[in-house]
Amino acid sequence: MPELLNIELMNWEDFLDLILRTVFNLLVVLILVRYLYYKATPRKDYLFTYILISLVVFFMVFLLENIKIELGFALGLFAIFGIIRYRTRQIPIREMTYLFLVIGISVINALSNRKVSYAELLLTNVVLLFVTYLLEKVFLLKHETRKVINYENVDLIKPEKREMLIQDLEERTGLTINRLEIGRIDYLRDSARVIMYYFEDDDWMNDSDEAQPIAGNDDDDD
C-alpha cells in the first residue's frame, strides 16, 4: 500500500479487525450498562460516562497494541484509571464496580490478538455479562443505599421511640426504610444527623449522599 510520511495509508486487514472489534465491544458494553445497569439504576450521567470511557479505553489500547511498550508502561495506564475520581462527590462502590467492568472489558477486547480466537473472546465477554446478570437480576434484586438528612425532632431519636422515628421519616420522604443510624446531635439547634438505609427502587429524592434538610431545616453542617 502507498505510504505518506512513512505512515501506511490503509491496511485492510487491520482496519476490518478494528471495525469488528469495535462493534463487538460496543455491543457488549451497551448490554452491560444500558440493559443491566440502567434498568436497575436509571442514571443517565453514569450511562454517558461508561460508554465514552469504554470507547476511549478501547481505541487507546487497540492502537497502542501495535507499539512495543514495556509492561511498566502498560501497568501505568491502569494506574491512571485507578486514580479517576469525580471532584463533585464520591463515586458509590456499585458504580465503581461497573466502571472497572467497562474498562476491563474494553481492554480485553482491544488486547486480544490472533493467538486468542473469537470463540474465546466471545466466551469471556458472555461469562462477564452472565455473572453480572445473575448478581443484578437474580441474587441481588434490590440494592440498599443511604440518605443523610438533618432531622429537627430530636425528641424522636431516643431508642424507645425508634419506631415512631421511622414512621415519621417514611411519611415525610415516601421511602421504605430498612434501618437507620443516628449521627451527630446538635441540641443547640434541636437537630440531629440521621442516616436512612433503603432500597434504590424507592428513591425519588436527590441522588446526593450529602445531608438533606427535613421539615424546613436548611442547615447542612459537617
Steps between C-alpha positions, in 0.01 A plus 500: 500500500622856435649680795499865601775625730588137581142437620302233322183649353289187524536150636174330416557203729567713807226745405235229475624349824461841669144537370402149609646536848354848546149384416539193721636699796235770466226237488627332817535831685153612394350177632692545825423864572175560310317179581652380828611823671254758366196276548584470870632853550376750240793740523566663163819669622668166576361346180659783302829459686525122468443495123751776425765363735460159338555641151799710605667212684431256217644722225798603711594144593429364151723757331774463762494124450699540180767698685767315694444620854646370822292337770563791735348747256198276448446476875535877515194531279298312760646722772359802317152353510554386856515861619193612307252676725229759455573816697133573557446200725615149584404225255291223661665159511242350263568764235874451549452128438321567172775746405762231561292252296473742209873571501591131543275383217631770268862409577432127449331558166772736383803294607382162375729410211501229240601244763159551660215361291171683462332209679719558807439874484126445469498256791690745722252780434197276535623369836547855632156602379338185635655531847402868512147407397477238776621744763283785374174323417500172696703513820491874568153609397522823696792721596510667836611860498499777756392858544639741757254757632482771763208415728350766727291291741770385741239366741438204267863393480477325835539118475154435646344717227682340206179369341339844519810652340494253212129556446545878496787484251312261272198732496718801413724339240277230352784250538483157660780509755685177575709640782645829616786639703520810715803718438599827665239665722484880527287594801565870442314482169274212600617290207675172439666335205312186404621241249216312331557171317247396236474326163595701191171417327319721749726802452339814362719747684829663404765236425759685703624333817528839670269591786151595384294740714169368633202720596657830413834446674751639249810443708757268347790509738774241480 
